[in-house]
Amino acid sequence: MNLLSPLPDTAIAERVETLVVRPGLRIERIVSCGQASPPGFWYDQAEAEWVTVLAGSARLRFADETEARVLAPGDWVDIAAHRRHRVEWTDLTVPTVGLAVFYR
């Protein structure tokens, strides 16, 4: 399998594909093209999340930080459980492909 090909159509919505599920672990491929978190929405997850951008770019905002983080290919972040965050934007011109590892 290849994380960058084929990519699903994201014209209408972001696509999330679960790749691996094990006790205390879930790995997902997330493909977006211009999608973002809904206005006023914050993720507040019971599990921690390690995420990296493989292609494209995105801007990630944490509720406890004053500046948003722009993530480009190769960038990664480890998000603690219950740390409120949101995706402010994803690249409009090329698909943004992320790999997210959720763990407890």
Beta strands, then each sheet from edge to edge (+ up, - down):
strand 1: 15-22
strand 2: 25-32
strand 3: 48-55
strand 4: 58-62
strand 5: 69-71
strand 6: 76-79
strand 7: 85-90
strand 8: 96-103
sheet 1: 1+ 2- 8+ 3- 6+
sheet 2: 5+ 4- 7+
end
